[in-house]
Each structure stands twice: as C-alpha cells, then as structure tokens.
Amino acid sequence: MAAKKKTKKPAKKAAKPVKARKAVKAKAPAKRAAPARKAAPKPKKKKGTPRTPPMHAKLNHPELDDADHEEVFEIFKVYDRDGSGSIDRGEFARLLEALGMTPGEEELAIALDVVDSNHSGKISWQEFKAWWMDR
C-alpha cells in the first residue's frame, strides 16, 4: 500500500478590508395631485319628529309663584320622565309606588281613570295639580 501523503490545507487568507458603500438615497414617493375637497357632509336628519324641549322648560304658570304649587310642579316634573307635559300610565304607576302603594293592573286603571278627568289616558299638569291638592 502506498503511503498516503498528507495534504496541507491552505491557510485562511486574511479578510480583505470592506469598502465603504455609498449611501443610497431613498426615493421620494411621487407627488400625487391633491384630491379635490369635498363639501362638508350635511348632518343626517333624524327619523321621526324633531326633539322639542320638555314641556317644563317652556311652562310659565302664574300660580307657580306660590311655593306650594311650585313644590307640586317639581314633583310632577320628576315623574314626567319623558318631558311630554303629561304623566302616562307607566309614570303614574311609578308615582304610586313611590307613595307606598302597589296597585295591580285593575287598581291602576281605576286610579288613572279617577285622576285623568278628561279620559285622555294621560295626566296633564292641571289634572295632577287638582289631584295632588285634594289628597
């Protein structure tokens, strides 16, 4: 067998110095034409009737100068939650519960019928005032 000759691996060459690269300028994006300005959007119209201020905001009764009537009117405003100027069946039920009564449906209907003198299904300020002062 022939003797194997050892081959020497070539020694690693020293790294060549790296040349500094030129800075590449970033290309500016192409200018676009400014879009035409649109007119300001019109406010959307709400469906249904426009919201009016509560009846209480525009009510001016001469009898409200009296402290007793003013207190009754404040109670009326508290239970007229929707500001319609009248107390409906649900609002009247809450009022009676606040007074310590828990009427059933039939009793509530009778009480509403007694207080609602014009039988409109709602209690106006005048009807409420008369009922409250008579209690």
Secondary structure, DSSP 4 states (H G I P E B T S, - for coil): -PPPPPPPPPPPPPPPPPPPPPPPPPPPPPPPPPPPPPPPPPPPPPSSSPP---GGGG---GGGGSHHHHHHHHHHHHH-TT-SSEE-HHHHHHHHHHTT----HHHHHHHHHHH-TT-SSSEEHHHHHHHHHH-
